[in-house]
């Protein structure tokens, strides 16, 4: 294959199909010239029909074996219009459909639909093994540039689930407590585990994702996840739903269905068939509790409760007194037994990071919810673009443990970099983890650079088109309109989940005139480098639930860098809103306080033999005051505005003249008064902008 050829046209011929269809053998290879029109349809479908396939030059790295057919070179014309830059995709020699979907970063169902549309329905099962040729052609369908390279394509993936999961050992259910802020979720768990987490949370709301294992009965174990209820932590709450088996929706009997309650219901609908639901109607012992009203409100939102003939059980509880908690636990256990949850305790480890932070003395640590395999110290893990050799594992009770099985939530130390909350955790050999990590980092860098390259190319194309239009029309260049004002922030938080939630919360504040721009976000206490970064970019430092050392605080004062420290999310959001509002243009209202009609004009003598023309007026409305702003209105139009510097009554200076009185007034150097003019005295009121 000649690497300098601008394009390739590949003719694929299926020998088996040709022998069964003599007419196709007689026709010979089909060409675009013979048809007289452009071929439509996907590449793979054209292959199955024995048609020519045009491959642009940037896809020439496709390795086509002679078993597919003949190869011939043909030049094709390229459109001068800017095109998206194709991303190189490294593909192994053989790859399963499920692994290919991960390589392409597309949902498995989307890839399978594409295969079915292309006539590959028989090969569309997730565990079907594809050759590099078919995998490359499918990659091209998604706009990728396939490159066959086993080394560069290597990564670590979770094993396929067993065909018969009934032979696997049972695992504890993962139960997520969800609901609106201050509906008693943490207090409910607090009573179950006999601790006092709710008292230690800032502002009385949960701001981290907590994981707790509770022994139910003699030997049964249940892992509870407590997700925040505040709106800013919706990403963390959604992550809790993605790894859970049972969702307990907590609704306060005295408050009913609120905003975050509806968000949870939306999550439940998205996960329909994948998770079970139990409704806990909390605070039934409070005055004003109305359980029936809550049940009807839930029914209106689409939750079919058992009390209305549905299949979702509801339990009346009180997290404060413990009323009904036994029934709640029994209901959760019954729902989990129906699901028959099982997982292998041997083989590769698979889990998810619930939370991560920098721990003094241990470095980066992460709370990992284990879904498959047994995790032990010394194992090598990979999570996104971070890896670890497990040093110390601690249980949710704070005790050091030697192993963790599916359903356990453990805190793992030994990470080289802080993993991102929500990322998948997988185990592998040290060599495999290092190789997969290098490939992931390289892939991320390439994709990032290509995104920048596409933006640069598009910008240059628009500039060329603009210059061409200017040359043709010989018109002056357009004035560049500035974008919205920016409130720039450097965010530091105690854990990665909080940093993610804070970023998500403040990014949505603003409009087309003023926006929030995140310069950087990270985990750990504020450092001098954060202060200098904020100074260089004109940003404010937000310290969320982290301390600010005195030396760093003095550096911020010396460099005039504002620092905002808080541990309550809604206080932070209120402050950011006020700062954004201060950036918005104010609305100036002119409120008229007095009006006077010009009756005649006369001259007054000033010092130095100067003469000034004064308007003799009668005050017809309100109060005319010297020093206030005034405007002259003639025939309904404002002809002059200036401060009212001269006000006389009976040849004496006056500070104010009321309605019905006559006076003489002057507006600076303006002397073009006419009889019948209306002089309005007003003051300006500034109203702040509205988001």
C-alpha positions in Angstrom: 0.0 0.0 0.0 1.4 3.3 -1.0 1.4 5.7 2.0 1.5 8.8 -0.2 -1.8 8.0 -1.9 -4.4 10.6 -1.1 -7.2 8.2 -0.8 -8.1 4.5 -1.2 -11.0 2.8 -2.8 -11.4 -0.8 -1.5 -13.5 -3.4 -3.3 -14.6 -6.2 -0.9 -16.0 -9.3 -2.5 -17.5 -12.1 -0.6 -16.5 -15.3 -2.5 -19.3 -17.4 -0.9 -22.0 -14.9 -1.9 -20.6 -14.7 -5.5 -20.8 -18.5 -5.9 -24.4 -18.5 -4.9 -25.3 -15.5 -7.1 -24.0 -15.9 -10.6 -25.5 -12.6 -11.7 -23.2 -10.8 -9.3 -20.1 -12.6 -10.8 -21.2 -11.5 -14.3 -21.6 -7.8 -13.3 -18.2 -7.4 -11.9 -17.2 -4.8 -9.3 -19.7 -1.9 -9.1 -18.3 1.6 -9.5 -19.7 5.0 -8.9 -19.3 5.8 -12.6 -21.4 2.8 -13.6 -24.2 3.8 -11.3 -24.2 7.4 -12.1 -25.0 8.5 -8.5 -23.4 8.6 -5.1 -23.6 5.4 -3.0 -25.4 5.8 0.3 -25.4 3.7 3.4 -22.8 2.7 6.0 -19.4 1.3 5.2 -20.2 -2.1 6.7 -23.4 -2.4 4.8 -21.5 -1.6 1.5 -19.0 -4.3 2.4 -21.8 -6.9 2.8 -23.2 -5.9 -0.6 -19.8 -6.1 -2.3 -19.7 -2.4 -3.1 -16.8 0.0 -3.3 -15.8 1.8 -0.1 -14.0 5.1 -0.2 -11.7 5.7 2.7 -10.3 9.2 3.2 -6.6 9.8 3.5 -6.6 10.3 7.3 -7.9 6.7 7.6 -5.2 5.1 5.6 -3.8 3.3 8.7 -6.5 0.7 8.3 -4.8 -2.7 7.6 -6.8 -4.5 5.0 -5.9 -8.2 4.5 -6.0 -9.8 1.2 -8.7 -12.2 2.4 -11.3 -9.4 2.1 -10.6 -8.7 -1.5 -8.7 -6.5 -3.9 -7.3 -3.0 -3.2 -7.0 -0.2 -5.8 -6.0 3.4 -5.5 -8.2 6.2 -6.7 -7.9 10.0 -6.0 -10.9 11.7 -4.4 -11.7 15.4 -4.1 -11.8 16.8 -0.6 -14.1 19.6 0.4 -12.2 22.7 1.4 -14.6 23.2 4.3 -13.1 22.5 7.7 -13.8 19.0 9.0 -13.7 17.5 12.4 -10.2 16.1 13.2 -10.4 12.3 13.2 -9.2 10.7 16.5 -6.8 7.8 16.2 -8.3 4.7 17.9 -5.9 1.9 18.7 -7.6 -1.5 18.2 -6.3 -4.9 19.1 -6.1 -7.8 16.7 -9.2 -9.4 18.2 -11.7 -7.6 20.3 -15.2 -8.3 21.8 -18.2 -6.1 21.0 -18.4 -5.1 24.6 -14.8 -4.0 24.7 -15.1 -2.2 21.4 -17.9 -0.1 22.8 -15.6 0.9 25.7 -12.8 1.7 23.2 -15.2 3.9 21.2 -16.6 5.4 24.3 -20.2 4.8 23.1 -23.0 2.9 24.8 -23.1 -0.8 24.0 -26.7 -0.5 22.7 -25.7 2.2 20.3 -22.9 0.1 18.9 -25.2 -2.9 18.6 -27.9 -0.9 16.8 -25.2 0.3 14.3 -24.1 -3.3 13.7 -27.7 -4.5 13.2 -28.3 -1.7 10.7 -25.2 -2.8 8.9 -26.4 -6.4 8.6 -24.3 -7.8 11.5 -27.2 -8.9 13.7 -25.7 -12.3 14.3 -22.4 -10.8 15.5 -24.0 -8.1 17.8 -23.9 -10.0 21.1 -21.6 -8.3 23.7 -19.2 -11.3 24.0 -18.9 -11.9 20.2 -15.2 -11.6 19.1 -14.6 -9.4 16.1 -11.5 -9.4 13.9 -9.5 -6.1 13.6 -10.9 -5.6 10.1 -14.6 -5.5 11.1 -13.7 -3.6 14.3 -11.8 -1.0 12.2 -14.8 -0.5 9.9 -17.1 -0.1 12.8 -14.7 2.5 14.3 -14.8 4.4 11.1 -18.6 4.5 11.3 -18.2 6.5 14.5 -15.7 8.9 12.9 -12.5 7.3 14.4 -9.3 6.6 12.6 -8.5 2.9 13.4 -5.0 1.8 14.1 -4.2 -1.8 14.7 -1.9 -1.9 17.7 -2.2 -4.5 20.5 0.2 -2.7 22.8 -1.3 0.7 22.5 -4.9 -0.6 22.7 -4.3 -2.5 25.9 -6.5 -1.6 28.9 -8.1 -3.3 31.9 -11.8 -4.1 31.7 -14.1 -5.8 34.1 -14.8 -9.5 33.3 -18.1 -10.4 31.6 -20.8 -11.5 34.0 -21.2 -15.3 34.3 -23.9 -17.0 32.2 -25.4 -18.6 35.4 -25.2 -16.1 38.3 -27.2 -18.5 40.5 -24.0 -20.5 41.3 -22.3 -17.5 42.8 -22.3 -16.7 46.5 -24.8 -14.1 47.9 -23.7 -10.6 48.6 -25.1 -7.9 50.8 -27.5 -5.4 49.2 -26.4 -1.9 48.7 -29.1 0.5 49.9 -29.1 4.2 49.2 -31.0 6.6 51.3 -32.3 9.5 49.2 -34.6 12.4 49.6 -35.0 16.2 50.1 -32.8 18.2 52.3 -33.7 18.1 56.0 -36.2 15.3 55.6 -34.3 13.2 58.2 -32.2 10.8 56.0 -29.1 11.0 58.1 -31.0 11.0 61.4 -32.7 7.8 60.2 -29.3 6.2 59.6 -28.0 7.7 62.8 -30.6 5.8 64.8 -29.8 2.6 63.0 -26.0 2.7 63.5 -26.2 4.4 66.9 -23.8 7.2 66.0 -24.0 11.0 65.7 -23.1 11.8 62.1 -26.0 14.3 61.7 -24.6 16.5 64.5 -21.2 16.8 62.9 -22.5 17.8 59.5 -22.2 21.5 58.6 -25.5 23.3 58.7 -27.2 20.0 59.6 -27.1 18.6 56.1 -25.0 15.8 54.7 -22.4 17.1 52.4 -20.4 13.9 51.7 -21.4 10.5 50.5 -21.3 8.2 53.6 -21.2 4.4 53.5 -22.1 2.3 56.4 -22.4 -1.5 56.9 -25.1 -2.7 59.4 -25.6 -6.2 60.5 -29.3 -7.1 60.3 -30.5 -10.1 62.3 -27.9 -12.8 63.1 -25.6 -12.7 60.0 -27.2 -10.7 57.3 -25.4 -7.5 56.3 -26.7 -4.4 54.6 -24.5 -1.6 53.2 -26.2 1.8 53.4 -25.2 4.8 51.3 -26.3 8.2 52.7 -26.4 10.7 49.8 -26.8 14.5 50.3 -30.2 16.0 49.8 -29.2 19.5 48.8 -29.7 20.5 45.2 -26.0 21.2 44.7 -25.1 17.5 45.3 -27.3 16.1 42.6 -24.2 14.6 40.9 -23.3 12.7 44.0 -26.9 11.6 44.5 -27.0 10.3 41.0 -23.8 8.4 41.5 -25.3 6.8 44.5 -28.2 5.6 42.4 -25.9 4.1 39.8 -24.3 1.6 42.2 -27.3 0.8 44.4 -29.6 -2.2 44.6 -32.4 -0.7 46.7 -33.4 3.0 46.9 -35.0 4.2 50.1 -36.9 7.4 49.3 -37.3 9.4 52.5 -40.2 11.9 52.5 -41.1 14.0 55.5 -44.8 13.5 56.5 -45.1 17.2 57.5 -43.4 18.6 54.3 -44.4 16.3 51.5 -42.9 16.0 48.0 -40.3 18.7 47.4 -37.7 19.6 44.7 -35.1 17.0 45.5 -37.8 14.4 46.1 -38.8 14.9 42.4 -35.2 14.6 41.3 -34.9 11.2 43.1 -38.2 10.1 41.5 -36.7 10.9 38.1 -33.7 8.9 38.9 -35.9 6.0 39.9 -37.7 6.1 36.6 -34.5 6.1 34.7 -33.3 3.1 36.6 -36.6 1.3 36.3 -36.1 -2.5 36.4 -32.5 -2.1 37.7 -33.2 -1.0 41.3 -35.9 -1.7 43.8 -37.6 1.1 45.7 -38.9 1.4 49.3 -40.6 4.6 50.5 -40.0 5.7 54.1 -42.5 8.3 55.3 -40.5 10.0 58.0 -41.4 12.3 60.9 -44.8 10.8 61.4 -44.7 11.8 65.1 -44.5 15.5 64.3 -47.5 17.8 64.6 -49.0 18.5 61.2 -47.9 15.1 59.7 -50.2 13.9 57.0 -49.3 10.5 55.7 -52.2 10.1 53.3 -51.4 13.4 51.7 -47.8 12.3 51.1 -49.0 9.0 49.6 -51.3 10.8 47.1 -48.5 13.3 46.2 -46.2 10.4 45.5 -48.9 8.7 43.4 -49.3 11.9 41.4 -45.5 11.8 40.7 -45.8 8.3 39.2 -44.8 6.1 42.2 -47.3 3.2 42.5 -47.4 2.4 46.2 -48.8 -0.8 47.6 -51.5 1.0 49.4 -52.9 2.0 46.0 -52.4 -1.4 44.4 -48.9 -0.8 43.2 -45.7 -2.8 43.9 -43.7 -0.2 45.9 -43.8 -0.7 49.7 -44.1 2.3 52.0 -43.2 2.3 55.7 -44.1 4.9 58.3 -41.1 5.7 60.5 -39.6 8.3 62.8 -35.8 8.7 62.7 -35.8 10.6 65.9 -37.6 8.0 68.1 -36.9 4.9 66.1 -40.6 4.2 65.4 -41.0 1.7 62.5 -37.3 1.2 61.8 -37.6 -2.6 62.4 -40.4 -2.7 59.8 -38.2 -0.7 57.4 -35.2 -3.0 57.8 -37.5 -6.1 57.3 -39.0 -4.6 54.2 -35.5 -3.8 52.7 -34.3 -7.3 53.5 -37.4 -8.8 51.8 -36.9 -6.6 48.7 -33.3 -7.6 48.5 -34.1 -11.3 48.8 -36.4 -11.1 45.9 -33.5 -9.6 43.8 -31.3 -12.6 44.7 -28.1 -10.5 44.7 -24.9 -12.5 44.0 -21.3 -11.8 43.1 -18.1 -13.7 42.7 -15.7 -13.4 45.6 -12.6 -14.5 43.6 -11.0 -13.2 40.4 -10.7 -9.5 39.4 -11.8 -6.8 41.7 -14.4 -4.3 40.5 -15.9 -1.4 42.4 -16.6 2.3 42.4 -15.1 5.3 44.2 -17.8 6.9 46.4 -15.5 9.6 47.8 -11.9 10.6 47.8 -9.8 13.1 49.8 -6.3 13.8 51.0 -5.8 12.4 54.5 -3.0 13.8 56.6 -0.5 11.0 57.1 -2.0 8.7 54.5 -2.0 11.0 51.5 -4.8 10.4 48.9 -7.5 8.0 50.1 -10.7 6.8 48.6 -13.9 5.2 49.8 -14.5 2.2 47.5 -17.7 0.3 47.2 -16.8 -3.3 46.2 -19.0 -5.0 43.7 -17.0 -8.1 42.6 -13.9 -9.9 43.9 -12.0 -9.7 47.2 -9.8 -6.7 47.9 -6.7 -7.2 50.0 -3.6 -5.1 50.9 -0.8 -5.3 48.3 -3.2 -5.5 45.3 -2.7 -3.1 42.4 -5.7 -1.0 41.4 -6.5 1.4 38.5 -9.2 4.1 38.6 -9.5 6.5 35.7 -6.0 8.0 35.4 -5.0 7.1 38.9 -3.5 3.9 40.3 -2.7 2.5 43.7 -1.0 -0.3 45.6 -3.3 -0.9 48.5 -1.5 -0.1 51.7 -4.2 0.2 54.4 -7.9 -0.6 54.3 -10.3 0.6 57.0 -13.9 -0.4 57.5 -16.8 2.1 57.8 -16.4 1.8 61.6 -12.7 2.9 61.3 -11.1 -0.5 62.0 -8.2 -1.8 59.9 -9.2 -4.8 57.9 -7.3 -7.4 55.8 -9.9 -8.1 53.2 -13.2 -6.8 51.7 -15.8 -8.7 49.8 -18.6 -7.6 47.4 -21.1 -5.2 49.1 -18.4 -3.8 51.5 -17.5 -0.1 51.5 -13.9 0.4 52.6 -11.4 3.3 52.7 -8.3 2.5 50.7 -5.0 4.3 51.0 -1.9 4.0 48.7 -3.1 6.0 45.7 -0.5 7.8 43.7 -3.0 10.5 42.6 -6.3 11.4 44.0 -9.0 9.3 42.1 -12.2 11.0 40.9 -15.4 10.1 42.8 -17.6 7.9 40.6 -14.9 6.3 38.6 -14.6 2.6 38.2 -12.0 0.7 40.2 -10.4 -2.4 38.7 -7.5 -4.7 39.8 -4.7 -6.1 37.8 -1.0 -7.0 37.9 1.5 -4.2 38.4 2.7 -4.4 34.8 -0.8 -4.4 33.4 -1.9 -1.5 35.6 1.1 0.6 34.5 0.6 -0.2 30.8 -3.1 0.5 31.0 -2.5 3.8 32.9 0.0 5.0 30.3 -2.5 4.3 27.5 -5.3 6.1 29.3 -3.1 9.2 30.0 -1.9 9.2 26.3 -5.5 8.8 25.0 -6.7 11.7 27.2 -3.9 14.0 26.1 -4.6 13.2 22.4 -8.3 13.8 22.7 -7.7 17.0 24.6 -5.3 18.3 22.0 -7.6 17.3 19.2 -10.5 19.2 20.7 -8.3 22.3 20.9 -7.1 21.6 17.3 -10.7 21.4 16.0 -11.5 24.7 17.8 -8.4 26.4 16.3 -9.2 25.1 12.8 -12.8 26.2 13.0 -11.7 29.7 14.3 -9.3 30.0 11.4 -11.9 29.0 8.9 -14.3 31.6 10.2 -11.6 34.2 10.0 -10.8 33.3 6.4 -14.5 33.5 5.5 -14.8 36.8 7.3 -11.8 38.3 5.5 -13.2 37.1 2.2 -16.5 38.8 2.8 -14.7 42.0 3.8 -12.7 42.0 0.6 -15.8 41.4 -1.6 -18.0 44.0 0.1 -15.1 46.4 0.9 -16.9 47.0 4.2 -15.3 48.1 7.4 -14.6 45.3 9.9 -17.3 44.7 12.5 -16.8 45.8 16.1 -16.0 42.8 18.3 -18.6 42.5 21.0 -17.2 41.6 24.4 -18.6 38.6 26.1 -20.2 38.5 29.5 -18.4 39.6 32.6 -16.8 36.7 34.6 -16.6 35.9 38.3 -13.4 33.8 38.3 -13.1 31.2 41.1 -10.3 28.9 42.4 -12.1 26.2 44.3 -10.6 24.0 47.1 -12.7 21.4 48.9 -12.1 18.7 51.5 -13.1 15.8 49.3 -13.5 15.3 45.5 -17.2 14.8 45.7 -17.7 18.2 47.4 -15.4 19.9 44.9 -17.4 18.4 42.0 -20.7 19.4 43.7 -19.5 23.0 44.3 -18.3 23.4 40.8 -21.6 22.1 39.4 -23.6 24.3 41.7 -21.8 27.6 41.0 -21.4 27.1 37.3 -25.1 27.3 36.8 -25.2 30.8 38.4 -25.3 33.7 35.9 -26.9 34.8 32.6 -25.8 36.3 29.3 -24.3 39.3 31.0 -22.3 37.8 33.9 -21.1 34.2 34.4 -19.0 32.1 36.8 -15.7 30.8 35.4 -13.9 28.0 37.2 -10.1 28.6 36.9 -9.3 25.4 38.8 -10.7 23.1 41.4 -8.9 20.7 43.7 -8.9 18.8 47.0 -6.9 19.9 50.1 -6.2 23.0 52.1 -5.6 26.3 50.3 -1.9 26.8 49.3 0.2 29.7 48.2 0.2 28.5 44.7 -3.6 28.7 44.7 -3.3 32.3 45.9 -0.8 33.2 43.1 -3.0 31.5 40.5 -6.0 33.5 41.6 -3.9 36.7 41.5 -2.6 36.0 38.0 -6.2 35.3 36.7 -8.0 37.9 38.8 -10.0 35.2 40.6 -11.4 34.7 44.1 -10.4 31.7 46.2 -13.3 29.5 47.6 -12.3 27.3 50.5 -15.1 24.8 51.1 -14.7 22.9 54.3 -10.9 23.3 54.3 -8.6 25.4 56.5 -6.5 28.3 55.4 -3.1 28.4 57.0 -2.1 31.8 58.5 0.9 32.1 56.1 -1.4 31.6 53.1 -4.0 34.0 54.5 -1.3 36.7 54.9 -0.1 36.0 51.3 -3.7 36.5 50.1 -3.9 39.8 52.0 -0.6 41.1 50.6 -1.7 40.3 47.1 -5.3 41.6 47.6 -6.8 38.2 46.6 -10.3 37.7 48.1 -10.8 34.4 49.9 -14.2 33.1 50.9 -14.3 30.3 53.4 -17.5 28.3 54.3 -18.6 24.8 55.1 -22.3 25.2 54.1 -23.2 24.9 50.5 -26.3 27.1 50.4 -24.3 29.9 52.1 -21.7 29.7 49.3 -24.4 29.7 46.6 -26.0 32.8 48.1 -22.7 34.7 48.3 -21.8 33.8 44.7 -25.2 34.9 43.5 -24.7 38.3 45.2 -21.3 38.7 43.6 -22.7 37.9 40.2 -25.5 40.4 40.7 -22.9 43.0 41.5 -21.4 42.4 38.1 -24.6 42.9 36.3 -25.4 46.4 34.8 -27.7 48.4 37.2 -31.0 49.8 36.1 -31.3 53.5 36.7 -34.8 54.8 37.5 -35.4 58.6 37.3 -38.0 59.5 39.8 -39.6 63.1 39.4 -40.0 65.0 42.6 -41.1 68.3 41.3 -42.3 70.2 38.2 -42.3 73.8 37.2 -43.7 75.6 34.1 -41.7 78.5 32.5 -43.8 81.7 32.5 -41.3 84.3 31.4 -37.5 84.9 31.1 -35.5 87.6 32.9 -31.9 88.5 33.5 -30.0 88.6 36.7 -26.7 90.4 37.4 -23.8 88.3 38.7 -20.4 89.3 40.0 -18.0 90.8 37.4 -20.8 92.5 35.5 -21.9 89.1 34.2 -25.6 88.5 33.2 -27.4 85.2 33.4 -30.7 84.4 31.9 -33.1 82.9 34.4 -36.5 81.2 33.8 -39.3 82.6 35.9 -41.5 79.6 36.8 -44.5 78.4 38.8 -44.1 75.1 40.6 -47.1 73.0 39.5 -46.3 69.7 41.2 -44.2 68.4 44.0 -41.1 70.1 45.4 -38.3 71.9 43.5 -35.0 71.7 45.3 -31.6 73.3 44.5 -28.8 70.9 43.7 -31.0 68.2 42.4 -30.9 67.0 38.7 -33.3 68.7 36.4 -34.4 68.4 32.7 -36.1 70.8 30.3 -39.0 69.2 28.4 -40.3 70.9 25.3 -43.2 69.4 23.2 -42.7 66.1 25.0 -39.0 65.9 24.3 -36.1 66.3 26.7 -33.8 69.0 25.3 -31.4 69.5 28.2 -30.4 67.9 31.5 -28.2 69.4 34.2 -28.1 70.1 37.9 -30.4 72.8 39.2 -27.7 75.3 40.4 -29.8 78.5 40.7 -33.1 78.8 42.6 -34.4 82.2 43.7 -37.6 83.4 45.3 -38.3 87.1 45.7 -34.7 88.0 44.7 -33.3 85.7 47.5 -31.6 82.4 47.1 -33.9 79.5 48.2 -33.1 75.8 48.9 -36.6 74.6 47.9 -39.9 75.9 46.5 -43.2 74.1 47.0 -46.2 73.6 44.8 -48.1 76.8 43.9 -45.2 79.2 44.5 -43.3 81.1 41.9 -39.5 81.1 41.5 -36.6 81.7 39.2 -34.3 78.8 38.3 -31.2 78.2 36.1 -29.4 75.1 34.8 -25.8 76.0 34.5 -24.9 77.6 31.2 -28.2 76.6 29.5 -30.1 79.8 28.5 -32.4 78.6 25.7 -35.6 78.6 27.8 -38.9 79.3 26.1 -42.2 80.2 27.6 -44.2 77.0 28.2 -41.2 74.7 28.8 -41.6 72.2 31.6 -38.7 71.8 34.1 -38.7 68.5 35.9 -36.6 68.0 39.0 -35.7 64.4 39.7 -33.3 62.0 41.5 -31.8 58.8 40.2 -32.4 55.4 41.9 -30.1 52.5 41.0 -31.6 49.0 41.0 -29.2 46.0 41.0 -29.4 43.6 38.1 -31.6 40.5 38.2 -30.4 37.0 37.4 
